[in-house]
Amino acid sequence: MGAIACAKILLDYNADIDALNFSGHTPFHVSAEHLDHAFARFLLQNRARKHCRPGCVRCRLFVKQTEKHERSTREQQLHEI
């Protein structure tokens, strides 16, 4: 079972999508550390916070990277049609 499938189950049971880990980071921040655009997109679609704390540079940059990745994926899909 993948991370997104597990996260869907947790959300079905009302888990906090912005829960902090032992280091004080949100799931979005952890997805940024692992450059996981698919999981980041899932989190954002489910109203996760974009930043683990005010001024987090890693999260801010990853939001932009994820948005760019999403645009390029959509453009690629349009060209394949």
KEBATOR-428306 format. One record per residue (C-alpha): residue number from 1; residue in one letter; x, y, z. Coordinates in nm, 4 decimals. Layout:
BEGIN
<n: NUM | res: a | px: X | py: Y | pz: Z>;
...
This chain:
BEGIN
<n: 1 | res: m | px: 0.0000 | py: 0.0000 | pz: 0.0000>;
<n: 2 | res: g | px: 0.1392 | py: 0.3390 | pz: -0.0961>;
<n: 3 | res: a | px: 0.1637 | py: 0.6584 | pz: 0.1031>;
<n: 4 | res: i | px: -0.1368 | py: 0.8192 | pz: -0.0654>;
<n: 5 | res: a | px: -0.3577 | py: 0.5147 | pz: -0.0027>;
<n: 6 | res: c | px: -0.2520 | py: 0.5118 | pz: 0.3639>;
<n: 7 | res: a | px: -0.3136 | py: 0.8851 | pz: 0.3949>;
<n: 8 | res: k | px: -0.6632 | py: 0.8451 | pz: 0.2457>;
<n: 9 | res: i | px: -0.7477 | py: 0.5864 | pz: 0.5117>;
<n: 10 | res: l | px: -0.6142 | py: 0.8108 | pz: 0.7882>;
<n: 11 | res: l | px: -0.8183 | py: 1.1050 | pz: 0.6570>;
<n: 12 | res: d | px: -1.1276 | py: 0.8836 | pz: 0.6446>;
<n: 13 | res: y | px: -1.0755 | py: 0.8398 | pz: 1.0193>;
<n: 14 | res: n | px: -1.0376 | py: 1.2171 | pz: 1.0703>;
<n: 15 | res: a | px: -0.6605 | py: 1.2262 | pz: 1.1115>;
<n: 16 | res: d | px: -0.5102 | py: 1.5755 | pz: 1.1253>;
<n: 17 | res: i | px: -0.3550 | py: 1.6362 | pz: 0.7837>;
<n: 18 | res: d | px: -0.1256 | py: 1.8978 | pz: 0.9383>;
<n: 19 | res: a | px: -0.0111 | py: 1.6933 | pz: 1.2384>;
<n: 20 | res: l | px: 0.3496 | py: 1.7642 | pz: 1.3309>;
<n: 21 | res: n | px: 0.6087 | py: 1.4903 | pz: 1.3526>;
<n: 22 | res: f | px: 0.8710 | py: 1.4663 | pz: 1.6274>;
<n: 23 | res: s | px: 1.0808 | py: 1.7294 | pz: 1.4452>;
<n: 24 | res: g | px: 0.7907 | py: 1.9747 | pz: 1.4229>;
<n: 25 | res: h | px: 0.7334 | py: 1.9248 | pz: 1.0505>;
<n: 26 | res: t | px: 0.4053 | py: 1.8761 | pz: 0.8674>;
<n: 27 | res: p | px: 0.3474 | py: 1.6016 | pz: 0.6104>;
<n: 28 | res: f | px: 0.3886 | py: 1.8670 | pz: 0.3386>;
<n: 29 | res: h | px: 0.7349 | py: 1.9541 | pz: 0.4690>;
<n: 30 | res: v | px: 0.8319 | py: 1.5862 | pz: 0.4735>;
<n: 31 | res: s | px: 0.7097 | py: 1.5478 | pz: 0.1137>;
<n: 32 | res: a | px: 0.9307 | py: 1.8463 | pz: 0.0268>;
<n: 33 | res: e | px: 1.2305 | py: 1.6771 | pz: 0.1885>;
<n: 34 | res: h | px: 1.1690 | py: 1.3707 | pz: -0.0285>;
<n: 35 | res: l | px: 1.0747 | py: 1.5691 | pz: -0.3424>;
<n: 36 | res: d | px: 0.7472 | py: 1.3761 | pz: -0.3585>;
<n: 37 | res: h | px: 0.5314 | py: 1.5898 | pz: -0.5888>;
<n: 38 | res: a | px: 0.2480 | py: 1.3365 | pz: -0.6089>;
<n: 39 | res: f | px: 0.2059 | py: 1.3225 | pz: -0.2311>;
<n: 40 | res: a | px: 0.2391 | py: 1.7000 | pz: -0.2041>;
<n: 41 | res: r | px: -0.0362 | py: 1.7440 | pz: -0.4634>;
<n: 42 | res: f | px: -0.2553 | py: 1.4993 | pz: -0.2679>;
<n: 43 | res: l | px: -0.1946 | py: 1.6936 | pz: 0.0536>;
<n: 44 | res: l | px: -0.2755 | py: 2.0284 | pz: -0.1078>;
<n: 45 | res: q | px: -0.5914 | py: 1.8870 | pz: -0.2679>;
<n: 46 | res: n | px: -0.6990 | py: 1.7848 | pz: 0.0812>;
<n: 47 | res: r | px: -0.6403 | py: 2.1327 | pz: 0.2254>;
<n: 48 | res: a | px: -0.3074 | py: 2.0744 | pz: 0.3954>;
<n: 49 | res: r | px: -0.1112 | py: 2.3800 | pz: 0.5019>;
<n: 50 | res: k | px: 0.1571 | py: 2.4782 | pz: 0.2544>;
<n: 51 | res: h | px: 0.4064 | py: 2.5722 | pz: 0.5246>;
<n: 52 | res: c | px: 0.5072 | py: 2.3858 | pz: 0.8388>;
<n: 53 | res: r | px: 0.5904 | py: 2.7142 | pz: 1.0093>;
<n: 54 | res: p | px: 0.6025 | py: 3.0784 | pz: 0.9018>;
<n: 55 | res: g | px: 0.8968 | py: 3.1501 | pz: 0.6764>;
<n: 56 | res: c | px: 0.9917 | py: 2.7890 | pz: 0.5988>;
<n: 57 | res: v | px: 1.1964 | py: 2.8279 | pz: 0.2819>;
<n: 58 | res: r | px: 1.1902 | py: 2.4566 | pz: 0.1942>;
<n: 59 | res: c | px: 0.8093 | py: 2.4494 | pz: 0.1940>;
<n: 60 | res: r | px: 0.7776 | py: 2.7782 | pz: 0.0048>;
<n: 61 | res: l | px: 1.0117 | py: 2.6610 | pz: -0.2715>;
<n: 62 | res: f | px: 0.8507 | py: 2.3186 | pz: -0.2909>;
<n: 63 | res: v | px: 0.5045 | py: 2.4720 | pz: -0.3374>;
<n: 64 | res: k | px: 0.6406 | py: 2.6492 | pz: -0.6456>;
<n: 65 | res: q | px: 0.8159 | py: 2.3337 | pz: -0.7703>;
<n: 66 | res: t | px: 0.5005 | py: 2.1272 | pz: -0.7229>;
<n: 67 | res: e | px: 0.2889 | py: 2.3811 | pz: -0.9114>;
<n: 68 | res: k | px: 0.5452 | py: 2.3877 | pz: -1.1942>;
<n: 69 | res: h | px: 0.5590 | py: 2.0072 | pz: -1.1997>;
<n: 70 | res: e | px: 0.1792 | py: 1.9925 | pz: -1.2195>;
<n: 71 | res: r | px: 0.1697 | py: 2.2401 | pz: -1.5094>;
<n: 72 | res: s | px: 0.4343 | py: 2.0510 | pz: -1.7058>;
<n: 73 | res: t | px: 0.2530 | py: 1.7213 | pz: -1.6442>;
<n: 74 | res: r | px: -0.0735 | py: 1.8696 | pz: -1.7763>;
<n: 75 | res: e | px: 0.1053 | py: 2.0130 | pz: -2.0816>;
<n: 76 | res: q | px: 0.2660 | py: 1.6774 | pz: -2.1529>;
<n: 77 | res: q | px: -0.0718 | py: 1.5033 | pz: -2.1283>;
<n: 78 | res: l | px: -0.2233 | py: 1.7549 | pz: -2.3729>;
<n: 79 | res: h | px: 0.0533 | py: 1.6888 | pz: -2.6247>;
<n: 80 | res: e | px: -0.0034 | py: 1.3133 | pz: -2.6013>;
<n: 81 | res: i | px: -0.3694 | py: 1.3483 | pz: -2.6991>;
